Amino acid sequence: MTKLMPVRYSKYIKLIHIIGDVAAIAISIGAAFALDSTKEQPSYLISLLCSLLGWFICTVLLGTYHIYRTTTRIRVVVTALKALLLYVVLLEAGLNISGTQFIERHTLVYHYCVLVGLIVLWRISVTTALRIYRREGYNLRKVIIAGHNEMAQELKHFFKAHPEFGYKFLGSFHNNTDTNDRQYIGKISDIEEFVKKNEVDEVYCCPFDLTREETSWLINFADNNLLRVKFLPEPGSYTHQQFKIDFYDILPVLIVRSIPLDDAINQFFKRSFDIVFSLTIITLLLSWLLPVLALLIKLNSKGPVLFKQVRSGLDNKPFYCFKLRTMYVNTRSNSQLAKRGDSRITPIGAFLRKTSLDELPQFFNVLLGQMSIVGPRPHMLKADEEYAMVAEKYKVRHFVKPGITGLSQVRGYRGDTTETYQVRGRIRLDIFYLENWSFYLDLKIIFYTVYNVIKGDKHAF
């Protein structure tokens, strides 16, 4: 019996998003014209065609419609917002370059605002509806696992914990009959008969649990039976790393470490936020608070108000990191880290360090482009050398700008690093951050940083 090609609904989901975006553009232009009281208005049809052309150029460039089953709602929205940002830039650039102003500025603003609201609402509505639909047992993909290891177990738990993604796990096939696998169906050789009877859509293969001949047979069988094969990595290899495939002509090249902040649009978002946020803090807070703290520091001990220290930044390049001075002037500032009860810390310095107020001048580092609001914390050069000897992949953290606060700081790895596990834990979270960066993650880290300052952080000293 010939197996029919399984129906793939992904293309219809993309079509639904496209139809919704076209409708959103049409409605937003119509709404903008309706809100505009000016009698002379450009042709609606010309405006619509120009807007649609600009929108589809942006979505093609950014791959906006590459939406998968496991794509989170927040990622779907962020991807749409990137396209909207590029759309606005492209439209404004086109109008400025052409030197024409056939549409009023306030009409454009109306169009942008309504369009953002409609597209974001559409994305959330479609994604939520699909998840409900799949949780009810529709639009499912039948899957099996070939092999039995830790990664296979984690995948089973994922399928069970997330029915909204629409995967129906049928069972496992492997040659290890001594396991307590409750969903074990048969050996690798039994896959062929089971697949033909149950119309399986995808096979997740653990290649390190299969022989070379079995893996080769499985690939050939899948190709001849319209079956998708996906491979699981060996347990413990490339932990938490995200892979990316690039093409040199027709040669596929596997990039082991894919970093979201390598993307120009992501860099633009993060840098724009850094500038706006740091300028806001400098203008509204530091303009009056820094003189007060400077006076207290001067009254408390002799020495400069600011403490400048060379630290490692983006691409491991050194820069001067600014802090409020919290110690008596000493010769060990660049060679010995502060510790709890350190006699070098002044009375006012202890307060500044406990409340993190000593870090406030680093907003100037952010404005200068040397740091970011959120990122791995910069270390002095001697600490860099010491940490690199005890923490694997330490240098990876220098792929992104250092930050005033970071994921490791809000997760309890602030302050004391006398134990090796503390250093390794901090670096592990730093690497997780740069490989899984999102604007939403930055906002969460900022929120928990403020929360910890208000609540009081027991790790701060």
Buried (B, 14 or more C-beta within 10 A) or exposed (E): EEEEEBEEBEEEBBEBBBEBBBEBBBEBBBBBBEBBEEEEBBEEEEBBEBBBEBBBBBBEEBEBBEBEBEEEEBBBBBBBBBBBBBBBEBBEEEBEEEEEEEBBEEBBEBBBBBBBEBBBEBBBEBBEEBBEBBEEEEBEBBBBBBBBBEBBBEBBEEBEEBBBBBBBBBBBBBBEEEEEBEEBBBBBEEBEEBBEEEEBBBBBBBBBBBEEEBBEBBBEBBEEEEBBBEBBBBBEEEEEBEEEEEEEEEEEEEEEBBBBBBBEBBBBBBBEBBBEBBEEBBEEEBEEEBEEBBEBBBEBBEBEBBBEBEBBBBEEEEBEBBBBBBBBEEEEBEEBBBBEEBEBBBEBBBBBBBBBBBBBBBBBBBBEBBBBBBBBBBBBBEBBEBBBEBBEEBBBBBBBBBBBBBBBBBBBBBBEBEEEEBBBBBBBBBBBBBBEBBBEBBEBBBEBBEEBBEEEBEEBB
